């Protein structure tokens, strides 16, 4: 399947190859008008990754946010978390704060500090 058939922005997701293939297959079924595509999507998503499509969306958006943090140089400086949140697809700065708390147990700033220390 070529990249044009994938969801917008999909080729930028830092996801394993098996997950990319599963999402491409799911997207193809949804866009081709399969019977009850929402149910098909949910079942296939659960089979492929272990949770539903909305949770997958949250996790992948969070991974995009973390990858933006990881791409920072080692030098200390001002961290523009709001810009990273917007680039990752969050509507405002409150969303990544809640999602960081739910998915990592840390605030975005604490997560950035921890990941910076781990890279040293």
Secondary structure, 3 states (H helix, E strand, C coil): CCHHHCCCCHHHCCCCHHHHHHHHHHHHHHHCCCCCHHHHHHHHHHHHHCCCHHHHHHHHHHHHHHHHHHCCCCCCCCCCHHHHHHHHCCCCHHHHHHHHHHHCCCCHHHHHHHHHHHHC
